[in-house]
Amino acid sequence: MSQEQSQEQSPEKRPDFEKYTDKYFLRAYDILRKDNLNPFVRAQVFVRKGPGVIAGMKEAVDFISANSDLEKHGGRLYALSDGDTYQPLETILLLEAPVLDIVRLETVYLGIISSSLAVLNDNQKLDLAKAEERMRAVVVAAGNRPVTYFGARHWHFKDDAAISKAAIDGGAVGCSTDIGAAYIGKVGSGTIPHALESVYAQKGGKDKAVVNTLIAFDKHMPKSVARVALIDYNNKEIDDTLQTARSVPELVAVRIDTCGENIGQGALSFKDFEGKPEAEKEKILRDFFGKSISVPKADEKYWFGTGVSVTGVYAVRKALNDNGFGNIQIMLSSGFGDVGKVKAFTAAEKMLETVLFDSLGVGGIYDSRDSTMDIVSVGETIDSMEPMAKVGRMYRPNPRLKRII
């Protein structure tokens, strides 16, 4: 299932940086404005790969300052400085601001930081031919199902058009940014980010964050835009899938993006097999799948590990089918630039005689030091913010940060 290529635009002139921005952030901005929602949020940025030396921070902060009314509206920005050391998962940048002042900026500032870290710490060079080759390998491994390039935030925005061209030449059907998709005469693809769900979690309760966000999307977005729910926010992938399917009849697909801190709801994990004899392990698999299964040793991490796993996706697919929603498709993202992971899923499909996914969102078709932003607190004022984050990504204060704004 390829996400739509809609042409919706607000009537006012849009800023130039939007063409480099993941489409779902632009849609989030428009939905929040139409719903008259603009709470303060606390957004933290971290990098998994490390340790290392900070680079690109001044450029990122300058971009934020030039394209946001954060300071005018009483917001704050804290950061490590270029040349400082950092550790994996350490908060390196912290924004506290009205959400409308920062929600459209994430793609660009993360791309600046990610690429700058990779260049300085790994002497990484962007190889477009290799990026095209990896995308082609992913598309082939996926059985030529639709694959959309979602990696704009992993490299500097000035190179996004060239990277997107390489991705499309490698078989991708679209890209998340307008400048990338322009190569094939389309606009960017994307529906709902976790950032939008955090705002609706604060507004209507965390347990209804996924469904209320989709309801707002359905209310405000053109009907030409496919209704695709992001269902891993609460780490209740099955419950939230069924809740959205029952609440929004126009639902076309669910996107599973379970983060690496979590085991998907209903999935089997390595803990389920710890200390158990082989006969009992075989019974667990037989009870779970309804048939005898022998998982290749090399693929076990993709079946039982954290993040988006074979058993987690199988559990969602089965729940949809068992509850009369067999028509709803599944899009997978997070880690599928790893061709081995895609191959493990397609091999599992043959073994299980079940289609696990209908499309992929893929970012990692080149090496970078990917930086990640999570909204971790939300409130009506900067002083009344309360913890609010997707499961697995809670606030991690860092006393080393220096206030810049």
Secondary structure, DSSP 8 states (H G I E B T S, - for coil): ----------SS---GGGGGS-HHHHHHHHHHHHTT---EEEEEEEESS-SEE--SHHHHHHHHHHT--TTTTT-EEEE--TT-EE-TT---EEEEEEHHHHTTTHHHHHHHHHHHHHHHHH-----HHHHHHHHHHHHHHTTT--EEE--GGGS-GGGHHHHHHHHHHTT-SEESSHHHHGGGT--------HHHHHHHHHHH-GGGHHHHHHHHHHHHS-TTS-EEEE--TTS-HHHHHHHHHHH-TTEEEEEE---TT-B-TT---GGGTTT--HHHHHHHHHHHHSS-----GGGHHHHHSSBS-HHHHHHHHHHHHHTT-TT-EEEEESSTT-HHHHHHHHHHHHHHT----SEEEE--SS----EEEEEEEEESSTTS-EE---TT------TT-EE--
